[in-house]
Amino acid sequence: MNVHRNWIHRHRLGAFLVLAFGLSWWPWPLALVEPDSEPMVWFGPLIAAVLVTALAHGPGALWALARSTIRWRAPWPTWAFAALGPFGLAVLTGAAAYALGLIESVDAYQPDGWSTLLDVLVVMITTALLGGPLFEEVGWRGFFQPELQRRHSAVWASMVVGTVWVIWHLPLLVTDPTGQRPPLPFTAWVLAQAVLIAWVYNTSRGSVLIAVVFHTAANTAGRMLLEPLVGEPGFSAVWWLMAALYLLAAAVLIWRTRGRLGVTHLGTTRPDPIITKPEERTITST
């Protein structure tokens, strides 16, 4: 058991990535045959994080990861930024698009099903639970980000996470016949999000919950902004405008935090020291 755990511990990042991609991409070949089917599933990063954490670090680490998904205590500015920041960026994008003549009327931003705050909250809850944020963030921020931050800066770690996150979406990007996710602005948007979510995760001392909230708000605000414009002449330009504002927000955050993104020293900000070297622990085999 020690030998197996040592091996998994040494290769935990590789094992996580193989599982995250493999468990998410298995429907892709089926989608090539049946275009109407989903090309990927969302739960790969979550299962990968759970399995690798349990096998490499043991039940104590797994329990700490679970606690991070319900950790709600964080500074109120962090909560405000996570819950409202993406909607603010969407409003700015819409206003700028209107000012630049990319859309003809603000009525374009009144899509069906979004007429009340309750509608928005319902969409956010269903998006968080079924649309990907919960399944993804346990892996990307709950496992991958802190592992990388042990040896690299928070900015470098977030760029690696963002790049992997973009590649993970590849089945959606190449099989989408509607063009709702233009690859280049989508890539820029996701990379900027990786920086912003790293900051809310780190400043909340490792709360996956608050990362899920930001991810959910970004997806919901993006839908509200872009869905009414699908097929319109200014759709791609609005996408680029939204990505540019996210990149600007990420750049400002990096500058304001001097690249630390909430990390006060090299390593994880998680309050529980859950990662230990296997050889430093006493493991009883049964």
Long-range contacts (C-beta under 8 A, 24 or more apart in sequence): 1-283, 1-285, 2-278, 2-279, 2-283, 2-285, 4-55, 5-55, 5-56, 5-58, 5-278, 5-283, 6-278, 6-279, 8-52, 8-55, 8-56, 9-56, 9-57, 9-277, 9-278, 12-52, 12-56, 12-147, 13-144, 13-147, 13-148, 15-48, 15-52, 15-56, 16-48, 16-49, 16-52, 16-139, 16-143, 16-144, 16-147, 17-48, 17-164, 18-48, 19-44, 19-47, 19-48, 19-51, 19-52, 20-44, 20-45, 20-48, 20-49, 20-139, 20-168, 21-168, 23-47, 23-48, 24-168, 25-171, 27-171, 28-171, 28-175, 31-171, 31-175, 32-175, 35-175, 35-177, 39-171, 39-172, 39-175, 40-171, 40-172, 42-131, 42-132, 42-135, 42-136, 43-135, 44-135, 44-139, 44-168, 45-135, 45-136, 45-137, 45-138, 45-139, 45-140, 45-143, 45-144, 45-168, 46-134, 46-135, 46-136, 46-138, 46-139, 48-139, 48-143, 49-138, 49-139, 49-142, 49-143, 49-144, 50-138, 52-143, 53-143, 53-274, 56-278, 57-274, 57-275, 57-276, 58-281, 58-283, 60-274, 61-274, 61-275, 64-270, 64-272, 64-274, 65-138, 65-142, 65-143, 65-208, 65-274, 67-272, 68-142, 68-206, 68-207, 68-208, 68-209, 68-270, 69-134, 69-138, 69-142, 69-208, 69-209, 69-212, 70-209, 71-204, 71-205, 71-206, 71-207, 71-208, 71-209, 71-210, 72-207, 72-209, 72-210, 73-204, 73-205, 73-207, 74-200, 74-203, 74-204, 74-205, 74-207, 74-210, 75-203, 75-204, 78-200, 78-203, 78-204, 78-210, 79-210, 79-213, 81-196, 81-200, 81-214, 82-200, 82-210, 82-211, 82-213, 82-214, 82-217, 83-213, 83-214, 83-217, 84-217, 85-196, 85-214, 85-217, 85-249, 86-214, 86-217, 86-218, 86-220, 86-221, 86-222, 87-217, 87-220, 87-221, 89-221, 89-242, 89-245, 89-246, 89-249, 90-221, 90-222, 90-224, 90-225, 90-242, 92-245, 93-225, 93-238, 93-241, 93-242, 93-245, 94-225, 96-241, 96-245, 97-234, 97-237, 97-238, 97-241, 100-237, 100-241, 102-234, 102-237, 102-238, 102-241, 103-229, 103-232, 103-234, 103-238, 108-228, 108-229, 108-232, 109-224, 109-225, 109-228, 110-228, 111-224, 111-227, 111-228, 114-224, 120-220, 120-224, 123-220, 123-223, 124-216, 124-217, 124-220, 127-216, 127-219, 127-220, 128-212, 128-213, 128-215, 128-216, 131-216, 131-219, 132-215, 132-219, 133-212, 133-215, 133-216, 133-219, 134-212, 136-165, 136-215, 137-197, 137-208, 137-211, 137-212, 137-215, 138-208, 140-164, 140-165, 140-194, 140-197, 140-211, 141-197, 141-198, 141-201, 141-208, 141-211, 142-208, 142-211, 145-198, 145-201, 146-206, 146-268, 146-269, 146-270, 146-275, 147-268, 147-275, 149-202, 149-263, 149-266, 149-267, 149-268, 149-269, 150-266, 150-267, 150-268, 150-275, 151-266, 153-259, 153-260, 153-263, 153-266, 154-198, 154-199, 154-202, 154-259, 154-260, 154-261, 154-262, 154-263, 155-195, 155-254, 155-259, 155-261, 157-198, 158-194, 158-195, 158-197, 158-198, 158-261, 159-191, 159-194, 159-195, 161-194, 161-198, 162-190, 162-191, 162-192, 162-193, 162-194, 162-195, 163-191, 165-190, 165-194, 166-190, 166-191, 178-230, 179-230, 179-235, 180-226, 180-230, 182-236, 182-239, 185-236, 185-239, 185-240, 185-242, 185-243, 186-239, 186-243, 188-240, 188-243, 188-244, 188-246, 188-247, 189-222, 189-239, 189-242, 189-243, 189-246, 191-247, 191-250, 192-243, 192-246, 192-247, 192-249, 192-250, 193-218, 193-246, 193-250, 195-250, 195-253, 195-254, 195-261, 196-246, 196-249, 196-250, 196-253, 198-261, 198-262, 199-253, 199-257, 199-261, 199-262, 200-262, 201-262, 201-269, 202-261, 202-262, 202-263, 202-269, 203-262, 203-269, 205-269, 205-270, 205-271, 206-268, 206-269, 206-270, 206-271, 206-272
